[in-house]
Amino acid sequence: MVEGLVDSDMESVGRIPASDKKRHICYTGQIFEQFGVKNLIEAFMKVEAIDAVLDIYGPGPLAELMPQYMAKDSRIVYHGCVPMDEAIRAQLSAYLLVNPRPTHEEFVKYSFPSKNVEYMVSGTPMLTTLLPGMPVDYHEHVFLFLDETVDGMAKTLNDIMSLSKQEVVAKGQDGKVFVLKYKNNIVQSKKNNRFALWVKSNTEYCAILSSLYRLRGRNKLSISNDNNVICCYAFMENRSVC
């Protein structure tokens, strides 16, 4: 089982120059407080750079609060729900892409946001939290929020905005090279095929792990190797893991 994949054809897709001289920090996706979007907005309001812009794309409950935020800080722009091609153009032309998803939420333990690899393959640098479902090999190729408080996030944003443009661009290019080489659709499909073959030859072991996972869900049973358990459970129960 794999955490996600990118289309190898994205190698030929280049960045798009920004239409202005602003440094656009961009978030695309559902705008829920539990996804960290509210904290991101409040942290951005503490960013010192006057040429910074926070672009937010997507629907969600926080949409009704966006006029208030924009009135407080004119650098915040809410674009609403837009077609996918417009969101992709925004990702390709942004200075920084952000996924502020909190690490303390229960649902993040066994999930990996497809947004992360989508961001990375754009060639725009990504700033994200240290999600438990994100393999460690990603860490050096992205910027990380190590402190998820509003002040901590604001400090991280200010630190990145103080870097040279060359350093920021290099981080984005490094991330793109990484996912295209190691997380492309061909490589990840081979991993899934190998896992499927392994499960087929170890059905009794996987059945035991699946039973333990179901028991864990009901009784909070502690299991030392959660990744193997959930993967086998998903495979044996014919379920997908997002």
Buried (B, 14 or more C-beta within 10 A) or exposed (E): BBBBBBBBEBBEBEBBEBEEEBBBBBBBBBBBBEBBBBBBBBBBBBBEBEEBBBBBBBEBEBBEBBEEBBEEBEBBBBBEEBEEEEBBBBBBBBBBBBBBBBBEEEEBEBBBBBBBBBBBBBBBBBBBBBBEBBBEEBEEBBBBBEEBEBEBBBBBBBEBBEBEEEEBBEBBBBBBBBBBEBBBEEBBEEBEEEBEEBBEEEEEEBBEBBBBBBEBEEEEEEEEEBEBBBBBBBBBEEEEBE
